[in-house]
Amino acid sequence: MSERDGRDGPFVYEYAVLRVVPRVERGEYFNAGVLVYCRAHSFVAALTHLDENKLLALDPAADAPGVRAALRAVEGVCAGGAAAGQAAGDDAGRRFRWLIAPRSTVVQPGPVHTGLTVDPVAETARLLDLLVK
């Protein structure tokens, strides 16, 4: 039983790594965040970490503030409320599905994976440390 909510666990969650692709035509990328969704908790969150040295190594002319803003926008959509813009009224699952849709931009989601957790907040931080930092 999870101490946080009193429900049995663990719970299935889905996650995707957020990739930074400075020059889409070259196909080079590095991990810069994680996006986690747990239906049982109505939970969706993103944590990001931009390694500016990696960004500039792949593209010395890259717009670091623009990439950072794009990563913050993903975090905002997950958070909901005014920061989510038009997605503010959507439930956690719908926001996650919208964010994992393939795109040809500098910040792209990777493939979706699954796991089990009793604490999606802690799992999000663990995945960031494991896959990004």
Disulfide bonds with the S-S distance in Angstrom:
none
